[in-house]
């Protein structure tokens, strides 16, 4: 059976945007499968985009529906 585009979007492991407050981190994340996002230390983790662009890895995972 065909998977609708809507159900595919719902299946992606997206989360509310989050970012690191470290100066070297210049992107935000929104995909729970992103290894870069998952490596942010808890004390440096903040909610929201922080005015930063989306991480390329998150963008790729999102477009692949992963």
Secondary structure, DSSP 4 states (H G I P E B T S, - for coil): -PPPHHHHHHHS-EEEEEEE-STT--EEEEETT-HHHHTS-GGGEEES-TTPEEPHHHHHHHHTT-
